Amino acid sequence: MTATTAFEMPPSSIAALQALAIAARRGEAQAPKLTPGALKLLEQLLGAPEQAASLSISALAERNGVNASSLTRLAHALELAGFKALQALFRADAASGAFYSTRAERLLDLSHSAASEARGPQQQQLWDEESINLARTLEHLNDKQLARAVQALIEARRIHVVGQRACFAGAHYLAYYLGYLRGDVRLIDSLGGTNLELSRELGEGDLVVGIAYRPETRVSVDYCQQAQEQGARLLALTNHPASRVAEMAWLTLVAQSQGPFFFNPMGSLFVIIETLLARMAHDMGADAVASIRRREAMIARWQVE
């Protein structure tokens, strides 16, 4: 950083990159000179850091509606050696422990930019982005994938559902309602620290549903790996197609979770879960109805409120 500027050039972190984008949007004198298109592209990358960290240059360009050369030119305008140097900033941010706080800071700063103000109130932006997430999720959830996943959920000897921390809500939701449709469903939680020991039950014919969002929880990853090594199948539900759980999985369903919210948006995950359960009940037909009635009878007997 020089004595004549408040900005680090070339930027060496996402925080520095964020500061440059905000200064450029405000038209500050010492800000880097970016074309309107380059500034818009930079803001899009900052708004979806997971994509910027993981996608290839061609895939990232396609996702942002530009040519791959635009990403290279943006890197050069920021005095970086090229796209790989720019992507390295996002990857370093992804590997740090300050994932959510960095996103929160970015959200607060970018909410004051002219581009953000032009898109309307923050709550409207959140609604719009979540709608886009849902549309993209359903677009990539093809019928063949869905049918394979549902068949595995119906035919598996036993099912273990694992999802820790933020993903626990989705794991609990899925496991609870799977229990209405079939038996031998176990939710893997962290009670007593015996997670990995429970995987000893699993083998061929069993299914693990691993729910893991970035940043992935090690317990979830370790459980899925252990179960897979013992012969169980792994169905991954994730927001990141290049996640560790996805790389291990027999089948992966991706829930899009981009946008300005500083935690991982979960709307698409629950839509995938509801879609799986609805399709499962449809395919099971009368067996599903009978199973649900048995569960309801038990609840009524014990007067569960």
Secondary structure, 3 states (H helix, E strand, C coil): CCCCCCCCCCCCCHHHHHHHHHHHHHCCCCCCCCCHHHHHHHHHHHHCHHHHHHCCHHHHHHHCCCCHHHHHHHHHHCCCCCHHHHHHHHHHHHHCCCHHHHHHHHHHHHCCCHHHHHCCCHHHHHHHHHHHHHHHHHHHCCHHHHHHHHHHHHHCCCEEEECCHHHHHHHHHHHHHHHHHCCCEEEECCHHHCHHHHHHHCCCCCEEEEEECCCCCHHHHHHHHHHHHCCCEEEEEECCCCCHHHHHCCEEEECCCCCCCCCCCCHHHHHHHHHHHHHHHHHHCHHHHHHHHHHHHHHHHCCCC
